[in-house]
Amino acid sequence: MNLYFGDILPFMGEMLTALGMSFGITVASFLIGGVFSVAVYAAKASPVRALSAVASGYIGLFRNTPLLVQIYLIYFGLPVFGINLDVLQASLIALSLNNAAYCAEIIRGGFSSVSKGLVEAGEALGLDAWTIFTRVSLIPALRAVYPSLVNQFVHLFLTSSIASIIGLPELMHAILEINSQTYRSIEVLAIGALLYFASGFLISFVARVAERFLFRWAVSV
């Protein structure tokens, strides 16, 4: 079998556009899910048992069921209740909800790692709860979970390819479309894999560089 990449070159613009869609929906779902994960973490850590139980159930549900099933249920299941979503909306909701479940546990681990001595020192200085949270606990907690959050972002970027199953025009969808037109399966999959790898590597590299500036003055936990 002879490999020939010349048939794929005319489609490189299409693949790069689709890669932009993959990155865009990853950023959006990571930010939305990240904000929601804070509420989920707060509910789980709440002394109110009902809230804690609901949050724990949510985390367990989304972490222990396949993302593919979640996307199917949102895209094909919600219309039964009169809620019709396009592929972008369904993909964004599914990825955000899934990401929130994982980020909530990451955040929980981060705040659990903060030394109680730091919090007690803030209280001894007469700082209010919000100041202690933002100035004493938050930075050490973020530094502790930063690598995990970066890994979660890369993981979310890669798993966004599952959204191709409902027709979202991201990279995997473009790969399958180009393959159906060229019948160059090995070549198009190889280029797609290279784009995924290069993007993940670049994200990790930028995150490592950013870490040096974001947490230069972070207090040790």
Order of alpha helices (4+ residues) and beta strands (2+ residues): alpha-alpha-alpha-alpha-alpha-alpha-alpha-alpha
